[in-house]
Amino acid sequence: MGTYNLTYTETAKRNIIEIAGYISHELKAPESARKLVTKLMQAAADITVFPYAHSIHQMPQNEEPLKHEYRKILVDNYFIFYYVDETQSLIVVSAVIYARRRLLKQLRKAECSDKPQNQ
């Protein structure tokens, strides 16, 4: 285990923008939106230190496996889903999903549409 770089998929970036927009505009709480985005970004950056410290997302037994072994971290009411690409020493944040949403459906959707993007 060495040093890891961090990248976000387009879906993860879009998730964060949508979350911030909803909190800022719909809930009329721009300062809360800014603080949450800061927390999410810091939590993602912290993953690079101990990427295997967080739990693996468990699949229901009757479901087809996902492409990657996703790990997740809870930040306030949002899960950051990521996987570790050891071949490139890379942490890939694939999705940021509200904890009460249908997580598996959202994660499959993110998998279908994304590849890691350079920062």
Backbone as XML, in Angstrom:
<?xml version="1.0"?>
<chain id="A" units="angstrom">
  <residue number="1" name="MET">
    <atom name="N" x="0.850" y="-1.173" z="0.000"/>
    <atom name="CA" x="0.000" y="0.000" z="0.000"/>
    <atom name="C" x="0.895" y="1.236" z="0.000"/>
  </residue>
  <residue number="2" name="GLY">
    <atom name="N" x="0.712" y="2.098" z="-0.989"/>
    <atom name="CA" x="1.556" y="3.276" z="-1.112"/>
    <atom name="C" x="0.743" y="4.546" z="-1.127"/>
  </residue>
  <residue number="3" name="THR">
    <atom name="N" x="1.215" y="5.487" z="-1.910"/>
    <atom name="CA" x="0.528" y="6.760" z="-2.052"/>
    <atom name="C" x="-0.500" y="6.652" z="-3.169"/>
  </residue>
  <residue number="4" name="TYR">
    <atom name="N" x="-1.671" y="7.178" z="-2.924"/>
    <atom name="CA" x="-2.754" y="7.127" z="-3.902"/>
    <atom name="C" x="-3.129" y="8.526" z="-4.355"/>
  </residue>
  <residue number="5" name="ASN">
    <atom name="N" x="-3.468" y="8.638" z="-5.623"/>
    <atom name="CA" x="-4.040" y="9.870" z="-6.153"/>
    <atom name="C" x="-5.552" y="9.741" z="-6.105"/>
  </residue>
  <residue number="6" name="LEU">
    <atom name="N" x="-6.229" y="10.857" z="-6.178"/>
    <atom name="CA" x="-7.687" y="10.902" z="-6.085"/>
    <atom name="C" x="-8.260" y="11.480" z="-7.364"/>
  </residue>
  <residue number="7" name="THR">
    <atom name="N" x="-9.312" y="10.847" z="-7.868"/>
    <atom name="CA" x="-10.029" y="11.385" z="-9.014"/>
    <atom name="C" x="-11.525" y="11.151" z="-8.817"/>
  </residue>
  <residue number="8" name="TYR">
    <atom name="N" x="-12.310" y="11.936" z="-9.528"/>
    <atom name="CA" x="-13.771" y="11.839" z="-9.480"/>
    <atom name="C" x="-14.279" y="11.510" z="-10.875"/>
  </residue>
  <residue number="9" name="THR">
    <atom name="N" x="-15.293" y="10.663" z="-10.953"/>
    <atom name="CA" x="-15.955" y="10.452" z="-12.234"/>
    <atom name="C" x="-16.844" y="11.662" z="-12.508"/>
  </residue>
  <residue number="10" name="GLU">
    <atom name="N" x="-17.275" y="11.800" z="-13.746"/>
    <atom name="CA" x="-18.197" y="12.891" z="-14.081"/>
    <atom name="C" x="-19.488" y="12.775" z="-13.274"/>
  </residue>
  <residue number="11" name="THR">
    <atom name="N" x="-19.951" y="11.551" z="-13.058"/>
    <atom name="CA" x="-21.165" y="11.355" z="-12.259"/>
    <atom name="C" x="-20.968" y="11.879" z="-10.847"/>
  </residue>
  <residue number="12" name="ALA">
    <atom name="N" x="-19.847" y="11.568" z="-10.220"/>
    <atom name="CA" x="-19.590" y="12.040" z="-8.859"/>
    <atom name="C" x="-19.533" y="13.567" z="-8.810"/>
  </residue>
  <residue number="13" name="LYS">
    <atom name="N" x="-18.870" y="14.163" z="-9.792"/>
    <atom name="CA" x="-18.818" y="15.635" z="-9.848"/>
    <atom name="C" x="-20.218" y="16.217" z="-9.989"/>
  </residue>
  <residue number="14" name="ARG">
    <atom name="N" x="-21.003" y="15.621" z="-10.877"/>
    <atom name="CA" x="-22.376" y="16.090" z="-11.095"/>
    <atom name="C" x="-23.219" y="15.898" z="-9.825"/>
  </residue>
  <residue number="15" name="ASN">
    <atom name="N" x="-23.031" y="14.770" z="-9.135"/>
    <atom name="CA" x="-23.750" y="14.532" z="-7.885"/>
    <atom name="C" x="-23.489" y="15.649" z="-6.883"/>
  </residue>
  <residue number="16" name="ILE">
    <atom name="N" x="-22.227" y="16.014" z="-6.715"/>
    <atom name="CA" x="-21.862" y="17.057" z="-5.750"/>
    <atom name="C" x="-22.467" y="18.399" z="-6.149"/>
  </residue>
  <residue number="17" name="ILE">
    <atom name="N" x="-22.414" y="18.723" z="-7.425"/>
    <atom name="CA" x="-23.003" y="19.984" z="-7.910"/>
    <atom name="C" x="-24.510" y="20.000" z="-7.669"/>
  </residue>
  <residue number="18" name="GLU">
    <atom name="N" x="-25.181" y="18.884" z="-7.942"/>
    <atom name="CA" x="-26.630" y="18.813" z="-7.747"/>
    <atom name="C" x="-27.004" y="18.906" z="-6.270"/>
  </residue>
  <residue number="19" name="ILE">
    <atom name="N" x="-26.237" y="18.249" z="-5.411"/>
    <atom name="CA" x="-26.485" y="18.311" z="-3.970"/>
    <atom name="C" x="-26.331" y="19.748" z="-3.486"/>
  </residue>
  <residue number="20" name="ALA">
    <atom name="N" x="-25.245" y="20.391" z="-3.881"/>
    <atom name="CA" x="-25.006" y="21.780" z="-3.468"/>
    <atom name="C" x="-26.099" y="22.700" z="-3.994"/>
  </residue>
  <residue number="21" name="GLY">
    <atom name="N" x="-26.506" y="22.505" z="-5.232"/>
    <atom name="CA" x="-27.564" y="23.328" z="-5.812"/>
    <atom name="C" x="-28.881" y="23.165" z="-5.088"/>
  </residue>
  <residue number="22" name="TYR">
    <atom name="N" x="-29.218" y="21.933" z="-4.767"/>
    <atom name="CA" x="-30.474" y="21.672" z="-4.057"/>
    <atom name="C" x="-30.472" y="22.349" z="-2.686"/>
  </residue>
  <residue number="23" name="ILE">
    <atom name="N" x="-29.401" y="22.157" z="-1.927"/>
    <atom name="CA" x="-29.332" y="22.746" z="-0.590"/>
    <atom name="C" x="-29.305" y="24.266" z="-0.672"/>
  </residue>
  <residue number="24" name="SER">
    <atom name="N" x="-28.544" y="24.789" z="-1.604"/>
    <atom name="CA" x="-28.397" y="26.235" z="-1.737"/>
    <atom name="C" x="-29.677" y="26.914" z="-2.210"/>
  </residue>
  <residue number="25" name="HIS">
    <atom name="N" x="-30.287" y="26.361" z="-3.268"/>
    <atom name="CA" x="-31.426" y="27.039" z="-3.891"/>
    <atom name="C" x="-32.782" y="26.573" z="-3.371"/>
  </residue>
  <residue number="26" name="GLU">
    <atom name="N" x="-32.978" y="25.266" z="-3.305"/>
    <atom name="CA" x="-34.280" y="24.748" z="-2.864"/>
    <atom name="C" x="-34.479" y="24.931" z="-1.364"/>
  </residue>
  <residue number="27" name="LEU">
    <atom name="N" x="-33.435" y="24.657" z="-0.600"/>
    <atom name="CA" x="-33.535" y="24.782" z="0.853"/>
    <atom name="C" x="-33.120" y="26.168" z="1.344"/>
  </residue>
  <residue number="28" name="LYS">
    <atom name="N" x="-32.667" y="27.004" z="0.410"/>
    <atom name="CA" x="-32.265" y="28.388" z="0.732"/>
    <atom name="C" x="-31.196" y="28.428" z="1.827"/>
  </residue>
  <residue number="29" name="ALA">
    <atom name="N" x="-30.194" y="27.554" z="1.684"/>
    <atom name="CA" x="-29.136" y="27.470" z="2.687"/>
    <atom name="C" x="-27.763" y="27.385" z="2.005"/>
  </residue>
  <residue number="30" name="PRO">
    <atom name="N" x="-27.346" y="28.477" z="1.344"/>
    <atom name="CA" x="-26.072" y="28.432" z="0.614"/>
    <atom name="C" x="-24.854" y="28.163" z="1.501"/>
  </residue>
  <residue number="31" name="GLU">
    <atom name="N" x="-24.862" y="28.664" z="2.714"/>
    <atom name="CA" x="-23.725" y="28.423" z="3.609"/>
    <atom name="C" x="-23.650" y="26.948" z="4.000"/>
  </residue>
  <residue number="32" name="SER">
    <atom name="N" x="-24.795" y="26.335" z="4.242"/>
    <atom name="CA" x="-24.827" y="24.894" z="4.544"/>
    <atom name="C" x="-24.340" y="24.087" z="3.352"/>
  </residue>
  <residue number="33" name="ALA">
    <atom name="N" x="-24.716" y="24.503" z="2.156"/>
    <atom name="CA" x="-24.270" y="23.819" z="0.936"/>
    <atom name="C" x="-22.754" y="23.898" z="0.820"/>
  </residue>
  <residue number="34" name="ARG">
    <atom name="N" x="-22.203" y="25.072" z="1.043"/>
    <atom name="CA" x="-20.753" y="25.254" z="0.958"/>
    <atom name="C" x="-20.037" y="24.383" z="1.986"/>
  </residue>
  <residue number="35" name="LYS">
    <atom name="N" x="-20.550" y="24.362" z="3.213"/>
    <atom name="CA" x="-19.928" y="23.552" z="4.267"/>
    <atom name="C" x="-19.986" y="22.062" z="3.938"/>
  </residue>
  <residue number="36" name="LEU">
    <atom name="N" x="-21.115" y="21.613" z="3.398"/>
    <atom name="CA" x="-21.240" y="20.202" z="3.047"/>
    <atom name="C" x="-20.267" y="19.826" z="1.933"/>
  </residue>
  <residue number="37" name="VAL">
    <atom name="N" x="-20.165" y="20.656" z="0.915"/>
    <atom name="CA" x="-19.227" y="20.372" z="-0.177"/>
    <atom name="C" x="-17.802" y="20.301" z="0.368"/>
  </residue>
  <residue number="38" name="THR">
    <atom name="N" x="-17.449" y="21.198" z="1.254"/>
    <atom name="CA" x="-16.120" y="21.172" z="1.872"/>
    <atom name="C" x="-15.906" y="19.865" z="2.625"/>
  </residue>
  <residue number="39" name="LYS">
    <atom name="N" x="-16.911" y="19.442" z="3.400"/>
    <atom name="CA" x="-16.816" y="18.179" z="4.137"/>
    <atom name="C" x="-16.660" y="16.987" z="3.195"/>
  </residue>
  <residue number="40" name="LEU">
    <atom name="N" x="-17.449" y="16.975" z="2.126"/>
    <atom name="CA" x="-17.378" y="15.872" z="1.163"/>
    <atom name="C" x="-16.000" y="15.799" z="0.515"/>
  </residue>
  <residue number="41" name="MET">
    <atom name="N" x="-15.487" y="16.944" z="0.099"/>
    <atom name="CA" x="-14.182" y="16.986" z="-0.564"/>
    <atom name="C" x="-13.060" y="16.577" z="0.403"/>
  </residue>
  <residue number="42" name="GLN">
    <atom name="N" x="-13.153" y="17.022" z="1.647"/>
    <atom name="CA" x="-12.135" y="16.661" z="2.637"/>
    <atom name="C" x="-12.188" y="15.168" z="2.947"/>
  </residue>
  <residue number="43" name="ALA">
    <atom name="N" x="-13.393" y="14.632" z="3.085"/>
    <atom name="CA" x="-13.536" y="13.194" z="3.352"/>
    <atom name="C" x="-12.953" y="12.372" z="2.206"/>
  </residue>
  <residue number="44" name="ALA">
    <atom name="N" x="-13.207" y="12.791" z="0.978"/>
    <atom name="CA" x="-12.660" y="12.084" z="-0.187"/>
    <atom name="C" x="-11.133" y="12.157" z="-0.184"/>
  </residue>
  <residue number="45" name="ALA">
    <atom name="N" x="-10.589" y="13.321" z="0.111"/>
    <atom name="CA" x="-9.131" y="13.473" z="0.159"/>
    <atom name="C" x="-8.528" y="12.590" z="1.255"/>
  </residue>
  <residue number="46" name="ASP">
    <atom name="N" x="-9.220" y="12.467" z="2.375"/>
    <atom name="CA" x="-8.725" y="11.647" z="3.484"/>
    <atom name="C" x="-8.672" y="10.162" z="3.128"/>
  </residue>
  <residue number="47" name="ILE">
    <atom name="N" x="-9.505" y="9.731" z="2.195"/>
    <atom name="CA" x="-9.522" y="8.327" z="1.782"/>
    <atom name="C" x="-8.154" y="7.898" z="1.249"/>
  </residue>
  <residue number="48" name="THR">
    <atom name="N" x="-7.425" y="8.811" z="0.639"/>
    <atom name="CA" x="-6.133" y="8.454" z="0.030"/>
    <atom name="C" x="-5.110" y="7.973" z="1.053"/>
  </residue>
  <residue number="49" name="VAL">
    <atom name="N" x="-5.292" y="8.319" z="2.310"/>
    <atom name="CA" x="-4.351" y="7.906" z="3.352"/>
    <atom name="C" x="-4.553" y="6.431" z="3.717"/>
  </residue>
  <residue number="50" name="PHE">
    <atom name="N" x="-5.807" y="6.042" z="3.972"/>
    <atom name="CA" x="-6.139" y="4.657" z="4.324"/>
    <atom name="C" x="-7.342" y="4.212" z="3.497"/>
  </residue>
  <residue number="51" name="PRO">
    <atom name="N" x="-7.145" y="3.909" z="2.231"/>
    <atom name="CA" x="-8.285" y="3.621" z="1.353"/>
    <atom name="C" x="-9.074" y="2.370" z="1.717"/>
  </residue>
  <residue number="52" name="TYR">
    <atom name="N" x="-8.458" y="1.446" z="2.432"/>
    <atom name="CA" x="-9.161" y="0.207" z="2.778"/>
    <atom name="C" x="-9.808" y="0.265" z="4.160"/>
  </residue>
  <residue number="53" name="ALA">
    <atom name="N" x="-9.794" y="1.428" z="4.786"/>
    <atom name="CA" x="-10.349" y="1.570" z="6.130"/>
    <atom name="C" x="-11.875" y="1.579" z="6.152"/>
  </residue>
  <residue number="54" name="HIS">
    <atom name="N" x="-12.494" y="1.870" z="5.033"/>
    <atom name="CA" x="-13.956" y="1.992" z="5.004"/>
    <atom name="C" x="-14.606" y="0.716" z="4.503"/>
  </residue>
  <residue number="55" name="SER">
    <atom name="N" x="-15.855" y="0.538" z="4.891"/>
    <atom name="CA" x="-16.547" y="-0.720" z="4.602"/>
    <atom name="C" x="-16.830" y="-0.909" z="3.113"/>
  </residue>
  <residue number="56" name="ILE">
    <atom name="N" x="-16.847" y="-2.173" z="2.722"/>
    <atom name="CA" x="-17.204" y="-2.555" z="1.358"/>
    <atom name="C" x="-18.721" y="-2.515" z="1.245"/>
  </residue>
  <residue number="57" name="HIS">
    <atom name="N" x="-19.207" y="-1.977" z="0.142"/>
    <atom name="CA" x="-20.655" y="-1.956" z="-0.094"/>
    <atom name="C" x="-21.115" y="-3.387" z="-0.354"/>
  </residue>
  <residue number="58" name="GLN">
    <atom name="N" x="-22.004" y="-3.885" z="0.491"/>
    <atom name="CA" x="-22.491" y="-5.257" z="0.380"/>
    <atom name="C" x="-23.643" y="-5.341" z="-0.607"/>
  </residue>
  <residue number="59" name="MET">
    <atom name="N" x="-23.519" y="-6.268" z="-1.540"/>
    <atom name="CA" x="-24.561" y="-6.490" z="-2.545"/>
    <atom name="C" x="-25.571" y="-7.504" z="-2.025"/>
  </residue>
  <residue number="60" name="PRO">
    <atom name="N" x="-26.854" y="-7.318" z="-2.341"/>
    <atom name="CA" x="-27.826" y="-8.370" z="-2.036"/>
    <atom name="C" x="-27.434" y="-9.643" z="-2.796"/>
  </residue>
  <residue number="61" name="GLN">
    <atom name="N" x="-27.699" y="-10.800" z="-2.221"/>
    <atom name="CA" x="-27.256" y="-12.067" z="-2.817"/>
    <atom name="C" x="-27.823" y="-12.326" z="-4.202"/>
  </residue>
  <residue number="62" name="ASN">
    <atom name="N" x="-29.011" y="-11.854" z="-4.479"/>
    <atom name="CA" x="-29.649" y="-12.144" z="-5.768"/>
    <atom name="C" x="-29.294" y="-11.130" z="-6.852"/>
  </residue>
  <residue number="63" name="GLU">
    <atom name="N" x="-28.398" y="-10.202" z="-6.565"/>
    <atom name="CA" x="-28.023" y="-9.163" z="-7.530"/>
    <atom name="C" x="-26.742" y="-9.526" z="-8.270"/>
  </residue>
  <residue number="64" name="GLU">
    <atom name="N" x="-26.680" y="-9.099" z="-9.521"/>
    <atom name="CA" x="-25.465" y="-9.269" z="-10.313"/>
    <atom name="C" x="-24.371" y="-8.370" z="-9.729"/>
  </residue>
  <residue number="65" name="PRO">
    <atom name="N" x="-23.142" y="-8.869" z="-9.646"/>
    <atom name="CA" x="-22.061" y="-8.062" z="-9.065"/>
    <atom name="C" x="-21.803" y="-6.779" z="-9.863"/>
  </residue>
  <residue number="66" name="LEU">
    <atom name="N" x="-21.321" y="-5.777" z="-9.159"/>
    <atom name="CA" x="-20.901" y="-4.534" z="-9.798"/>
    <atom name="C" x="-19.516" y="-4.737" z="-10.411"/>
  </residue>
  <residue number="67" name="LYS">
    <atom name="N" x="-19.087" y="-3.789" z="-11.228"/>
    <atom name="CA" x="-17.785" y="-3.889" z="-11.900"/>
    <atom name="C" x="-16.614" y="-3.801" z="-10.923"/>
  </residue>
  <residue number="68" name="HIS">
    <atom name="N" x="-16.808" y="-3.051" z="-9.851"/>
    <atom name="CA" x="-15.725" y="-2.800" z="-8.905"/>
    <atom name="C" x="-16.163" y="-3.184" z="-7.500"/>
  </residue>
  <residue number="69" name="GLU">
    <atom name="N" x="-15.186" y="-3.334" z="-6.628"/>
    <atom name="CA" x="-15.473" y="-3.525" z="-5.215"/>
    <atom name="C" x="-15.567" y="-2.128" z="-4.597"/>
  </residue>
  <residue number="70" name="TYR">
    <atom name="N" x="-16.794" y="-1.654" z="-4.454"/>
    <atom name="CA" x="-17.002" y="-0.303" z="-3.945"/>
    <atom name="C" x="-16.923" y="-0.275" z="-2.431"/>
  </residue>
  <residue number="71" name="ARG">
    <atom name="N" x="-16.301" y="0.763" z="-1.962"/>
    <atom name="CA" x="-16.286" y="1.072" z="-0.536"/>
    <atom name="C" x="-17.096" y="2.339" z="-0.363"/>
  </residue>
  <residue number="72" name="LYS">
    <atom name="N" x="-17.518" y="2.572" z="0.868"/>
    <atom name="CA" x="-18.344" y="3.756" z="1.091"/>
    <atom name="C" x="-17.999" y="4.393" z="2.423"/>
  </residue>
  <residue number="73" name="ILE">
    <atom name="N" x="-18.215" y="5.688" z="2.448"/>
    <atom name="CA" x="-18.030" y="6.467" z="3.663"/>
    <atom name="C" x="-19.232" y="7.394" z="3.779"/>
  </residue>
  <residue number="74" name="LEU">
    <atom name="N" x="-19.769" y="7.500" z="4.979"/>
    <atom name="CA" x="-20.928" y="8.355" z="5.222"/>
    <atom name="C" x="-20.458" y="9.723" z="5.701"/>
  </residue>
  <residue number="75" name="VAL">
    <atom name="N" x="-20.901" y="10.756" z="5.008"/>
    <atom name="CA" x="-20.612" y="12.140" z="5.383"/>
    <atom name="C" x="-21.959" y="12.834" z="5.508"/>
  </residue>
  <residue number="76" name="ASP">
    <atom name="N" x="-22.301" y="13.201" z="6.725"/>
    <atom name="CA" x="-23.636" y="13.715" z="7.024"/>
    <atom name="C" x="-24.654" y="12.704" z="6.488"/>
  </residue>
  <residue number="77" name="ASN">
    <atom name="N" x="-25.521" y="13.062" z="5.584"/>
    <atom name="CA" x="-26.525" y="12.124" z="5.062"/>
    <atom name="C" x="-26.187" y="11.615" z="3.668"/>
  </residue>
  <residue number="78" name="TYR">
    <atom name="N" x="-24.928" y="11.645" z="3.293"/>
    <atom name="CA" x="-24.514" y="11.269" z="1.941"/>
    <atom name="C" x="-23.419" y="10.207" z="1.983"/>
  </residue>
  <residue number="79" name="PHE">
    <atom name="N" x="-23.560" y="9.215" z="1.112"/>
    <atom name="CA" x="-22.519" y="8.211" z="0.955"/>
    <atom name="C" x="-21.604" y="8.611" z="-0.194"/>
  </residue>
  <residue number="80" name="ILE">
    <atom name="N" x="-20.315" y="8.546" z="0.052"/>
    <atom name="CA" x="-19.319" y="8.664" z="-1.009"/>
    <atom name="C" x="-18.936" y="7.229" z="-1.369"/>
  </residue>
  <residue number="81" name="PHE">
    <atom name="N" x="-19.176" y="6.851" z="-2.618"/>
    <atom name="CA" x="-18.798" y="5.526" z="-3.103"/>
    <atom name="C" x="-17.513" y="5.649" z="-3.909"/>
  </residue>
  <residue number="82" name="TYR">
    <atom name="N" x="-16.570" y="4.776" z="-3.621"/>
    <atom name="CA" x="-15.292" y="4.822" z="-4.322"/>
    <atom name="C" x="-14.730" y="3.414" z="-4.466"/>
  </residue>
  <residue number="83" name="TYR">
    <atom name="N" x="-13.771" y="3.289" z="-5.372"/>
    <atom name="CA" x="-13.024" y="2.039" z="-5.467"/>
    <atom name="C" x="-11.544" y="2.364" z="-5.593"/>
  </residue>
  <residue number="84" name="VAL">
    <atom name="N" x="-10.743" y="1.362" z="-5.290"/>
    <atom name="CA" x="-9.293" y="1.510" z="-5.331"/>
    <atom name="C" x="-8.778" y="0.804" z="-6.582"/>
  </residue>
  <residue number="85" name="ASP">
    <atom name="N" x="-8.052" y="1.538" z="-7.404"/>
    <atom name="CA" x="-7.397" y="0.969" z="-8.586"/>
    <atom name="C" x="-5.912" y="0.849" z="-8.256"/>
  </residue>
  <residue number="86" name="GLU">
    <atom name="N" x="-5.518" y="-0.330" z="-7.795"/>
    <atom name="CA" x="-4.128" y="-0.547" z="-7.371"/>
    <atom name="C" x="-3.151" y="-0.421" z="-8.534"/>
  </residue>
  <residue number="87" name="THR">
    <atom name="N" x="-3.579" y="-0.790" z="-9.738"/>
    <atom name="CA" x="-2.666" y="-0.743" z="-10.885"/>
    <atom name="C" x="-2.218" y="0.678" z="-11.201"/>
  </residue>
  <residue number="88" name="GLN">
    <atom name="N" x="-3.064" y="1.658" z="-10.861"/>
    <atom name="CA" x="-2.724" y="3.057" z="-11.130"/>
    <atom name="C" x="-2.529" y="3.869" z="-9.848"/>
  </residue>
  <residue number="89" name="SER">
    <atom name="N" x="-2.549" y="3.191" z="-8.690"/>
    <atom name="CA" x="-2.462" y="3.877" z="-7.387"/>
    <atom name="C" x="-3.478" y="5.008" z="-7.320"/>
  </residue>
  <residue number="90" name="LEU">
    <atom name="N" x="-4.721" y="4.663" z="-7.604"/>
    <atom name="CA" x="-5.770" y="5.663" z="-7.769"/>
    <atom name="C" x="-6.997" y="5.331" z="-6.927"/>
  </residue>
  <residue number="91" name="ILE">
    <atom name="N" x="-7.540" y="6.342" z="-6.288"/>
    <atom name="CA" x="-8.839" y="6.256" z="-5.628"/>
    <atom name="C" x="-9.820" y="6.932" z="-6.570"/>
  </residue>
  <residue number="92" name="VAL">
    <atom name="N" x="-10.859" y="6.217" z="-6.966"/>
    <atom name="CA" x="-11.853" y="6.757" z="-7.894"/>
    <atom name="C" x="-13.170" y="6.943" z="-7.151"/>
  </residue>
  <residue number="93" name="VAL">
    <atom name="N" x="-13.569" y="8.193" z="-6.960"/>
    <atom name="CA" x="-14.876" y="8.493" z="-6.375"/>
    <atom name="C" x="-15.881" y="8.394" z="-7.512"/>
  </residue>
  <residue number="94" name="SER">
    <atom name="N" x="-16.797" y="7.433" z="-7.392"/>
    <atom name="CA" x="-17.737" y="7.143" z="-8.476"/>
    <atom name="C" x="-19.085" y="7.810" z="-8.317"/>
  </residue>
  <residue number="95" name="ALA">
    <atom name="N" x="-19.514" y="8.008" z="-7.077"/>
    <atom name="CA" x="-20.837" y="8.592" z="-6.852"/>
    <atom name="C" x="-20.922" y="9.151" z="-5.443"/>
  </residue>
  <residue number="96" name="VAL">
    <atom name="N" x="-21.762" y="10.159" z="-5.290"/>
    <atom name="CA" x="-22.105" y="10.713" z="-3.986"/>
    <atom name="C" x="-23.627" y="10.694" z="-3.950"/>
  </residue>
  <residue number="97" name="ILE">
    <atom name="N" x="-24.182" y="9.886" z="-3.048"/>
    <atom name="CA" x="-25.612" y="9.593" z="-3.077"/>
    <atom name="C" x="-26.233" y="9.849" z="-1.713"/>
  </residue>
  <residue number="98" name="TYR">
    <atom name="N" x="-27.386" y="10.507" z="-1.731"/>
    <atom name="CA" x="-28.148" y="10.725" z="-0.501"/>
    <atom name="C" x="-28.435" y="9.373" z="0.130"/>
  </residue>
  <residue number="99" name="ALA">
    <atom name="N" x="-28.207" y="9.238" z="1.413"/>
    <atom name="CA" x="-28.263" y="7.943" z="2.096"/>
    <atom name="C" x="-29.630" y="7.265" z="2.027"/>
  </residue>
  <residue number="100" name="ARG">
    <atom name="N" x="-30.686" y="8.008" z="1.828"/>
    <atom name="CA" x="-32.019" y="7.402" z="1.819"/>
    <atom name="C" x="-32.509" y="7.035" z="0.424"/>
  </residue>
  <residue number="101" name="ARG">
    <atom name="N" x="-31.690" y="7.229" z="-0.581"/>
    <atom name="CA" x="-32.076" y="6.851" z="-1.946"/>
    <atom name="C" x="-31.807" y="5.373" z="-2.163"/>
  </residue>
  <residue number="102" name="ARG">
    <atom name="N" x="-32.299" y="4.860" z="-3.264"/>
    <atom name="CA" x="-32.047" y="3.461" z="-3.617"/>
    <atom name="C" x="-30.601" y="3.361" z="-4.091"/>
  </residue>
  <residue number="103" name="LEU">
    <atom name="N" x="-29.725" y="2.987" z="-3.184"/>
    <atom name="CA" x="-28.287" y="3.044" z="-3.428"/>
    <atom name="C" x="-27.837" y="2.171" z="-4.592"/>
  </residue>
  <residue number="104" name="LEU">
    <atom name="N" x="-28.293" y="0.936" z="-4.647"/>
    <atom name="CA" x="-27.834" y="0.035" z="-5.701"/>
    <atom name="C" x="-28.213" y="0.557" z="-7.078"/>
  </residue>
  <residue number="105" name="LYS">
    <atom name="N" x="-29.432" y="1.046" z="-7.217"/>
    <atom name="CA" x="-29.882" y="1.587" z="-8.507"/>
    <atom name="C" x="-28.999" y="2.763" z="-8.923"/>
  </residue>
  <residue number="106" name="GLN">
    <atom name="N" x="-28.712" y="3.656" z="-7.998"/>
    <atom name="CA" x="-27.891" y="4.829" z="-8.295"/>
    <atom name="C" x="-26.449" y="4.437" z="-8.622"/>
  </residue>
  <residue number="107" name="LEU">
    <atom name="N" x="-25.930" y="3.443" z="-7.915"/>
    <atom name="CA" x="-24.553" y="3.013" z="-8.153"/>
    <atom name="C" x="-24.420" y="2.330" z="-9.515"/>
  </residue>
  <residue number="108" name="ARG">
    <atom name="N" x="-25.389" y="1.518" z="-9.898"/>
    <atom name="CA" x="-25.365" y="0.891" z="-11.230"/>
    <atom name="C" x="-25.420" y="1.966" z="-12.323"/>
  </residue>
  <residue number="109" name="LYS">
    <atom name="N" x="-26.243" y="2.973" z="-12.102"/>
    <atom name="CA" x="-26.363" y="4.075" z="-13.060"/>
    <atom name="C" x="-25.016" y="4.788" z="-13.217"/>
  </residue>
  <residue number="110" name="ALA">
    <atom name="N" x="-24.336" y="5.020" z="-12.114"/>
    <atom name="CA" x="-23.025" y="5.685" z="-12.152"/>
    <atom name="C" x="-22.003" y="4.825" z="-12.880"/>
  </residue>
  <residue number="111" name="GLU">
    <atom name="N" x="-22.047" y="3.515" z="-12.666"/>
    <atom name="CA" x="-21.096" y="2.611" z="-13.317"/>
    <atom name="C" x="-21.242" y="2.608" z="-14.830"/>
  </residue>
  <residue number="112" name="CYS">
    <atom name="N" x="-22.460" y="2.692" z="-15.289"/>
    <atom name="CA" x="-22.720" y="2.620" z="-16.730"/>
    <atom name="C" x="-22.215" y="3.845" z="-17.476"/>
  </residue>
  <residue number="113" name="SER">
    <atom name="N" x="-22.106" y="4.956" z="-16.797"/>
    <atom name="CA" x="-21.851" y="6.201" z="-17.512"/>
    <atom name="C" x="-20.460" y="6.787" z="-17.323"/>
  </residue>
  <residue number="114" name="ASP">
    <atom name="N" x="-19.610" y="6.148" z="-16.519"/>
    <atom name="CA" x="-18.390" y="6.872" z="-16.184"/>
    <atom name="C" x="-17.095" y="6.111" z="-16.252"/>
  </residue>
  <residue number="115" name="LYS">
    <atom name="N" x="-16.078" y="6.909" z="-16.508"/>
    <atom name="CA" x="-14.684" y="6.504" z="-16.388"/>
    <atom name="C" x="-14.025" y="7.591" z="-15.538"/>
  </residue>
  <residue number="116" name="PRO">
    <atom name="N" x="-12.937" y="7.266" z="-14.837"/>
    <atom name="CA" x="-12.262" y="8.290" z="-14.033"/>
    <atom name="C" x="-11.832" y="9.477" z="-14.891"/>
  </residue>
  <residue number="117" name="GLN">
    <atom name="N" x="-11.953" y="10.655" z="-14.329"/>
    <atom name="CA" x="-11.572" y="11.890" z="-15.015"/>
    <atom name="C" x="-10.371" y="12.493" z="-14.312"/>
  </residue>
  <residue number="118" name="ASN">
    <atom name="N" x="-9.530" y="13.156" z="-15.063"/>
    <atom name="CA" x="-8.409" y="13.868" z="-14.451"/>
    <atom name="C" x="-8.933" y="15.089" z="-13.733"/>
  </residue>
  <residue number="119" name="GLN">
    <atom name="N" x="-8.280" y="15.435" z="-12.643"/>
    <atom name="CA" x="-8.700" y="16.589" z="-11.840"/>
    <atom name="C" x="-8.385" y="17.872" z="-12.546"/>
  </residue>
</chain>
